Amino acid sequence: MIRRRTALSVSAASAVLLAAPLLTACGNDARPGAAAVIDGERITVAQLQANVRVVRDAQRESPQAQQLVAGSGRLNQDVLARLIKYEVIERAARQSGVTVTRREVQQARKQVESRQGGADTLRALYLQQGVAPRQIDQEVRVGVTRVKLDRALGPQGASELLVRTSKALDIEVNPRYGTWDDMRGLALAQDPWLRPAEADRQQQQPA
């Protein structure tokens, strides 16, 4: 697994959803076919499955295919939690005037590749977390966004903003995938997406 401080400093902004947009506008009949509803718009089951397939295909092409597939039995939930997290962080960033350039993403990715021993190692580590190679830039982008929010508002202020944003988006999740909590993220996902600032600081300390 990628060290927690790496995941926190360059993890996680809108998902790579093939050619389809992440959120689909909907009316009163939005719930059928929705994996989640965010601010009245939905992430469809089809969109979620498309993202999961990208990860599964990458896992099956890996030399560790059997281990990766066996160790990601909750991939649907983990991917959905990530897609929701992307949207929450992106909305919070826009509200705060925080932007991230492609150059910043590229620089951050190179830094992490250097720390982790190269691009191949980084791809393998992210794949263990359920992130396909083609999705890494999105993870890095959202991670950089979160770091910039922390710098602009302080870790506690950034966490409070994310909670407020999550609540304002009125997030609903299809029960087959779990339930969304504004502090803990998707209840059935492997890890809560929003951690107290103090816990974040402790996890970023060198091992």
ZILIN-V859104 format. One record per backbone hydrogen bond with DSSP energy under -0.5 kcal/mol. NH is the residue of the N-H (numbers start at 1). CO is the residue of the C=O. If there is no record, write none. Layout:
nh=<NH	NH>
co=<CO	CO>
//
This chain:
nh=<6	7	8	9	10	11	17	20	24	25	26	30	34	35	36	37	38	39	41	42	43	44	45	48	49	50	51	52	53	54	55	56	57	58	59	60	61	62	65	68	69	70	71	72	75	78	79	80	81	82	83	84	85	86	87	88	89	90	91	92	93	94	95	96	97	97	98	105	106	107	108	109	110	111	112	113	114	115	116	117	117	118	122	123	124	125	126	127	128	129	129	130	131	132	135	136	136	139	140	141	142	143	144	145	146	147	148	149	150	151	152	153	154	158	159	160	161	162	163	164	165	166	167	168	169	170	171	172	174	177	178	181	185	187	189	193	195	200	201	202	203	204	205>
co=<3	3	4	5	6	7	15	17	42	23	40	27	31	43	43	172	41	169	38	24	36	42	33	44	45	46	47	48	49	50	51	52	53	54	55	56	57	59	62	64	65	66	67	69	72	74	75	76	77	78	79	80	81	82	83	84	85	86	87	88	89	90	91	92	93	94	93	101	102	103	104	105	106	107	108	109	110	111	112	113	114	113	118	119	120	121	122	123	124	125	126	127	126	130	132	132	133	135	136	137	138	139	140	141	142	143	144	145	146	147	148	149	150	154	155	156	157	158	159	160	161	162	163	164	165	167	166	37	35	174	174	185	181	179	186	184	193	196	197	198	199	200	202>
//
